[in-house]
Amino acid sequence: MAISPIRCPAGWRAAIVLAAACAATAVHAGQLEVLHYWDVGDDARAAQVLKSVVRRQGHTWKDFTVSADPNGFPLSLLRSRVLSGNPPAAAQIMPPVIQQWAREGLLANMDDVARAGHWDAVLPQAVRDAVKYRGRYVAVPLNVHRINWLWINMRVLKAANARVPTTWDEFFAAADAMKRAGYVAVAHGGQPWQDFVLFESVALGVGGVDFYRKAFVALDPGILAGPVMERVLQTFRRIKAYTDPAVMGRDWIQASSTLVKGEAGMQLMGDWAKPVFVAAQKSAGLEFACVPAPGTAKAFSFAVDSFAMFKIKNPANVAAQKDFAADLLAPDVQQEFNLEKGSIPVRLGLDLGRFDACARQSGAAFAAAAHANTLVPSISMSVPPVVEDAMRESISAYWHDDRITAEATMARLAAVARLHPPVRP
């Protein structure tokens, strides 16, 4: 990162001495307008890390807008701003939307920054592909969330005389034991997006990496309507019997709190749930385990927060944008941001000694999966929002309504894929 800018004093003697330095700083100082969704809790503290970095470079940070829903109003406002010729410098959006903006020719080429920072060497290919368009970097990844986690209250597991499951058969054996012992075996909130996250882990664990890629990256209608998908859906629905049916629509944090309180034994959820368990470990002595979802030990389903870089005209603001892009993947920024966010660095090879045990486990699994080519993107990372929305609706309906058959759900998924085939660069 650049050295902190010199503050120009009012006194004329010092002003004469430092005039050249201050003039140089002023030339390069720009405004960085950023669309992001990190406005509360750990997210807000993580965003503050980035704001501090920008200010140390001598630039000004300006929030574009903040909302809890990346698919909601801010993207409509973003499109209006971009089409009127007044885009922000950077916007936190998912890769399918990044690709859409790139196809429209509205994103800046960051290859000069990438070459200077050796991004091709420090980013796994699956992540590089998500932030490139026709071989050129148009966005910058910042962190990695692992989706395929199973969280376990170890006291409940021991009270039920069960073992940590690594297969789906073992998972259901543990769930049966917890249920017999009087616990809710699986904490779940029942909101559509929670149903979909759970489904993703089942799909990866039952079907494997090759199936997952064909179904949810390539959107192959034959795979989506095939026998493996039928087994996935059957396994997915089987889990419902081990959840609390009285908590329809409960927030994920409330679901996690039942595990914290010892009312429930397991939860399938991404690692954004980890801070809840870590806090309870420190305050109430919670004994919990973080293990890969059954059948996914060698795979890693990931979601990455990325900033798309829009074409802007003001030279000082362009300089701020390039400094920001470079800093996002700087080792110290990667460390500090992700320590606050609860995720892990997207940059490979960093020392995670300051991170908690689950993060270190995630980092090792991420590196191993990158090496073995078993990294797979979360569905939100791989398909356009219209496809994700339709699939999530179908999966959630199947979960909540036992009258809906696996065959009917498979037909709906295949129909969505035929209606919206992947767009290649």
C-alpha positions in Angstrom: 0.0 0.0 0.0 1.1 3.6 -0.5 2.6 5.6 2.3 0.1 7.7 4.3 -0.3 11.1 2.7 1.4 14.1 4.1 -0.9 16.6 5.8 -0.2 20.1 4.5 0.1 22.6 7.5 -1.2 26.1 7.4 2.1 27.8 8.4 3.8 29.5 5.4 7.3 28.2 6.3 6.3 24.6 6.4 4.1 25.1 3.3 7.1 26.3 1.3 9.1 23.3 2.4 6.4 20.8 1.7 4.7 22.5 -1.3 5.8 19.9 -3.8 4.8 16.9 -1.7 1.4 18.4 -1.0 0.8 19.3 -4.7 1.7 15.7 -5.7 -0.7 14.3 -3.1 -3.5 16.5 -4.3 -3.1 15.5 -7.9 -3.7 11.8 -7.1 -6.4 12.2 -4.4 -9.7 11.0 -5.7 -13.2 10.0 -4.6 -14.1 6.3 -4.5 -17.9 5.8 -4.6 -18.7 2.2 -3.5 -21.9 0.2 -3.5 -21.8 -2.4 -0.7 -24.1 -4.1 1.8 -21.9 -4.1 4.9 -23.7 -1.8 7.3 -24.2 -3.7 10.6 -22.2 -5.8 13.1 -19.2 -7.7 11.9 -19.9 -6.6 8.3 -19.7 -2.9 9.2 -16.4 -3.5 11.0 -15.1 -5.3 7.9 -16.2 -2.4 5.7 -14.4 0.0 8.0 -11.1 -1.8 7.3 -11.6 -1.0 3.6 -12.6 2.6 4.2 -9.4 3.1 6.3 -7.2 1.7 3.6 -8.7 4.1 1.0 -8.2 7.1 3.3 -4.6 6.1 4.0 -4.1 6.3 0.2 -5.2 9.9 0.4 -8.6 9.3 -1.3 -12.2 9.8 -0.1 -14.6 7.0 0.4 -18.3 7.6 -0.4 -21.0 5.0 0.2 -23.2 4.6 -2.8 -26.1 3.0 -0.9 -26.5 0.2 1.6 -29.1 -2.5 1.7 -29.5 -6.0 3.2 -30.6 -7.4 -0.1 -28.0 -7.6 -2.9 -30.8 -8.4 -5.4 -33.0 -5.6 -4.4 -33.3 -1.8 -4.8 -29.6 -0.9 -5.0 -29.2 -2.9 -8.3 -32.1 -1.0 -9.8 -30.6 2.3 -8.7 -27.2 1.1 -9.9 -28.5 0.4 -13.4 -30.2 3.8 -13.5 -26.9 5.5 -12.5 -24.8 3.5 -14.9 -27.1 4.1 -17.9 -27.2 7.8 -17.1 -23.4 7.9 -17.4 -22.7 8.3 -13.7 -21.7 4.9 -12.2 -19.9 4.4 -8.9 -16.3 3.3 -9.1 -17.0 -0.1 -7.5 -20.1 -2.2 -6.8 -20.4 -5.4 -4.7 -22.3 -7.7 -7.0 -22.3 -11.4 -7.8 -20.4 -12.9 -10.7 -23.4 -13.6 -13.1 -24.3 -9.9 -12.8 -20.7 -8.9 -13.2 -20.6 -10.9 -16.5 -23.8 -9.1 -17.6 -22.3 -5.6 -17.0 -19.1 -6.7 -18.8 -21.0 -7.9 -21.8 -22.5 -4.5 -22.0 -19.0 -3.0 -22.1 -19.4 -1.0 -18.9 -16.7 -2.4 -16.7 -13.1 -1.2 -16.5 -10.1 -3.4 -17.5 -8.0 -4.1 -14.3 -5.3 -6.1 -16.0 -2.5 -3.6 -15.3 -3.3 -3.8 -11.6 -3.6 -7.6 -11.8 -0.2 -8.0 -13.5 1.4 -5.8 -10.9 -0.2 -7.8 -8.1 0.4 -11.3 -9.7 -3.3 -12.1 -9.4 -3.1 -15.1 -11.7 -0.6 -16.7 -9.3 -2.4 -15.9 -6.0 -6.0 -16.7 -7.0 -7.5 -20.1 -7.8 -8.8 -20.6 -11.3 -12.4 -21.0 -10.2 -12.3 -17.5 -8.6 -10.3 -16.0 -11.5 -12.9 -17.2 -13.9 -15.7 -15.5 -11.9 -14.1 -12.0 -12.0 -12.7 -12.1 -15.6 -14.5 -11.4 -18.9 -12.9 -12.7 -22.1 -9.7 -13.1 -20.2 -9.6 -9.6 -18.7 -10.1 -8.8 -15.0 -13.1 -6.6 -14.6 -13.7 -7.2 -10.9 -11.8 -8.0 -7.7 -12.6 -10.8 -5.3 -12.2 -10.2 -1.6 -13.1 -13.2 0.5 -14.4 -16.7 0.6 -17.4 -18.1 2.4 -17.7 -21.9 2.6 -21.3 -23.1 2.0 -21.0 -26.8 2.8 -20.5 -26.7 6.5 -22.1 -28.9 9.2 -22.2 -27.3 12.7 -22.6 -29.6 15.6 -23.3 -29.1 19.3 -20.9 -31.6 20.7 -22.6 -31.9 24.1 -25.9 -32.9 22.3 -23.9 -35.3 20.1 -22.4 -37.0 23.2 -25.7 -37.0 25.1 -27.3 -38.8 22.2 -24.3 -41.3 22.1 -23.8 -40.4 18.4 -20.8 -39.9 16.2 -19.7 -37.0 14.0 -21.2 -37.9 10.6 -19.1 -38.0 7.4 -21.7 -39.7 5.2 -25.5 -39.2 4.8 -26.2 -42.6 6.3 -24.1 -41.5 9.4 -25.9 -38.1 9.4 -29.3 -39.8 9.6 -28.1 -42.2 12.3 -26.9 -39.3 14.4 -30.2 -37.4 13.8 -32.2 -40.5 14.9 -30.1 -40.7 18.0 -30.6 -37.0 18.8 -34.3 -37.3 18.2 -34.6 -40.3 20.5 -32.7 -38.4 23.2 -35.3 -35.6 23.0 -33.5 -33.0 20.9 -34.3 -31.3 17.6 -31.7 -33.0 15.4 -31.4 -30.3 12.8 -31.8 -26.5 13.4 -33.4 -24.9 10.4 -35.4 -21.7 9.9 -37.5 -22.6 6.9 -37.0 -19.4 4.9 -36.6 -20.1 1.2 -33.0 -19.1 1.0 -32.2 -21.3 4.0 -33.9 -24.2 2.3 -31.8 -23.6 -0.8 -28.5 -23.4 1.2 -29.3 -26.8 2.8 -30.2 -28.2 -0.6 -26.9 -27.1 -2.1 -25.0 -29.1 0.5 -27.2 -32.1 -0.1 -26.7 -31.8 -3.9 -22.9 -31.7 -3.5 -22.8 -34.4 -1.0 -25.1 -36.9 -2.7 -24.3 -36.1 -6.3 -20.6 -35.1 -6.2 -18.6 -32.4 -7.9 -19.1 -33.5 -11.5 -22.9 -33.8 -11.0 -23.0 -30.4 -9.3 -21.1 -28.7 -12.0 -23.3 -30.2 -14.8 -26.5 -29.3 -12.9 -25.8 -25.9 -11.4 -23.0 -24.4 -13.6 -23.7 -25.9 -17.0 -27.5 -26.1 -16.3 -27.8 -29.4 -18.2 -31.6 -30.1 -18.3 -30.9 -33.9 -18.6 -28.9 -33.9 -15.4 -31.4 -31.7 -13.6 -34.1 -34.2 -14.5 -32.0 -37.3 -14.0 -31.8 -40.1 -11.5 -29.0 -38.5 -9.4 -31.2 -35.4 -8.9 -34.0 -37.6 -7.8 -31.8 -39.1 -5.0 -30.7 -35.6 -4.1 -34.3 -34.5 -3.6 -35.2 -37.6 -1.7 -32.3 -37.1 0.7 -33.1 -33.4 1.0 -36.8 -34.0 2.0 -35.8 -36.7 4.4 -34.0 -34.1 6.6 -37.3 -32.2 7.2 -38.5 -34.9 9.6 -35.6 -34.0 12.0 -36.3 -30.2 12.1 -38.8 -28.3 14.3 -42.0 -27.9 12.2 -43.2 -25.1 14.4 -40.5 -22.6 13.3 -41.6 -21.9 9.7 -39.9 -18.7 8.5 -37.5 -18.3 11.4 -34.4 -16.3 10.9 -31.2 -18.3 10.6 -29.7 -16.6 13.7 -32.7 -17.8 15.7 -32.1 -21.3 14.3 -28.5 -21.1 15.2 -29.4 -20.0 18.7 -31.3 -23.3 19.3 -28.0 -25.1 18.7 -26.2 -22.7 21.0 -28.8 -23.3 23.8 -28.5 -27.1 23.4 -32.0 -27.5 22.1 -30.8 -28.7 18.6 -27.8 -30.8 17.6 -26.8 -29.9 14.0 -27.2 -27.2 11.5 -26.2 -27.1 7.8 -25.3 -23.5 7.1 -22.5 -21.4 5.5 -19.7 -20.0 7.7 -21.5 -16.7 8.3 -23.0 -18.6 11.2 -19.6 -19.2 12.8 -19.5 -15.9 14.7 -22.6 -16.9 16.6 -21.0 -20.2 17.8 -17.6 -18.6 18.5 -19.3 -15.9 20.6 -21.2 -18.6 22.6 -18.0 -20.6 23.0 -16.4 -17.6 24.7 -19.3 -16.5 26.8 -21.1 -19.8 27.6 -18.6 -22.5 27.0 -20.4 -23.9 24.0 -18.6 -27.0 22.6 -19.2 -27.1 18.9 -17.6 -28.7 15.8 -17.3 -27.5 12.3 -17.1 -30.3 9.8 -17.8 -30.6 6.0 -21.4 -31.5 5.1 -21.8 -35.2 4.7 -20.1 -36.5 1.5 -18.3 -33.2 0.8 -15.0 -33.6 2.6 -12.9 -33.2 -0.5 -15.1 -30.5 -2.1 -15.6 -26.9 -1.3 -18.7 -24.9 -2.2 -17.8 -21.3 -2.1 -19.3 -17.8 -2.3 -17.1 -14.8 -2.9 -17.7 -11.2 -2.3 -16.4 -9.2 -5.3 -16.3 -5.6 -6.4 -17.0 -4.9 -10.1 -15.1 -1.9 -11.3 -17.0 0.4 -13.6 -15.7 2.7 -16.3 -15.3 6.2 -14.8 -13.8 9.3 -16.4 -12.3 11.5 -13.7 -8.5 10.8 -13.6 -8.2 11.2 -9.9 -11.1 8.9 -9.3 -9.6 6.3 -11.7 -6.4 6.4 -9.6 -8.5 5.9 -6.5 -10.2 2.9 -8.2 -6.9 1.3 -9.2 -5.4 1.8 -5.7 -8.6 0.2 -4.2 -8.4 -2.7 -6.6 -4.7 -3.3 -5.7 -5.3 -3.0 -2.0 -8.2 -5.5 -1.9 -5.8 -8.3 -2.6 -2.9 -7.0 -0.5 -1.9 -9.6 2.1 -2.5 -7.3 5.1 -5.9 -6.1 3.9 -6.9 -9.7 3.2 -6.0 -10.6 6.8 -7.6 -7.7 8.5 -10.8 -7.7 6.5 -11.5 -11.4 6.8 -10.7 -11.5 10.5 -13.6 -9.0 11.0 -15.9 -10.5 8.4 -15.7 -14.2 9.6 -14.7 -15.4 6.1 -11.3 -16.5 4.9 -8.9 -14.7 2.5 -9.5 -15.4 -1.2 -5.7 -15.0 -1.7 -3.9 -18.4 -1.5 -0.9 -19.0 0.7 -1.6 -16.6 3.5 -0.7 -17.5 7.1 -4.0 -18.0 9.0 -2.4 -18.2 12.4 -4.5 -15.4 13.7 -7.8 -17.0 12.6 -10.0 -19.4 14.6 -9.8 -23.2 14.1 -12.7 -23.4 11.8 -11.3 -20.7 9.5 -7.9 -22.5 9.5 -9.7 -25.7 8.5 -11.6 -23.8 5.8 -8.4 -22.3 4.5 -6.7 -25.7 4.2 -9.8 -27.2 2.5 -10.0 -24.2 0.1 -6.3 -24.6 -0.9 -6.7 -28.4 -1.3 -9.8 -28.1 -3.3 -8.2 -25.5 -5.6 -5.3 -27.9 -6.2 -7.6 -30.9 -6.8 -10.1 -28.9 -8.9 -12.9 -29.6 -6.6 -13.9 -26.0 -5.9 -17.5 -25.4 -6.9 -19.4 -22.1 -6.9 -22.5 -21.6 -4.9 -25.5 -21.5 -7.1 -25.7 -17.7 -6.6 -22.2 -17.5 -8.0 -22.9 -19.5 -11.1 -26.3 -18.7 -12.5 -28.2 -15.4 -13.2 -30.5 -14.1 -10.5 -33.6 -15.0 -12.5 -32.5 -18.7 -12.6 -31.5 -18.7 -9.0 -34.8 -17.2 -7.9 -36.8 -19.8 -9.9 -34.7 -22.7 -8.6 -35.0 -21.5 -5.0 -38.7 -21.1 -5.3 -39.0 -24.7 -6.7 -36.8 -26.2 -4.0 -38.5 -24.4 -1.2 -41.9 -25.4 -2.4 -40.8 -29.0 -2.6 -39.5 -28.8 1.0 -42.6 -27.3 2.5 -45.3 -29.2 0.5 -45.2 -32.9 0.6 -47.7 -33.2 -2.2 -45.1 -31.9 -4.6 -43.2 -34.8 -6.1 -39.5 -35.1 -6.8 -40.4 -35.7 -10.5 -42.4 -32.5 -10.7 -39.6 -30.5 -9.1 -37.1 -32.0 -11.5 -39.3 -31.0 -14.4 -39.4 -27.4 -13.1 -35.7 -27.2 -12.7 -35.1 -28.6 -16.1 -37.6 -26.2 -17.6 -35.8 -23.2 -16.0 -32.5 -24.4 -17.5 -34.0 -24.7 -21.0 -35.6 -21.3 -20.7 -32.3 -19.6 -19.5 -29.3 -21.5 -20.9 -25.9 -20.2 -19.8 -24.5 -17.2 -21.7 -20.9 -17.8 -22.7 -18.5 -14.8 -23.1 
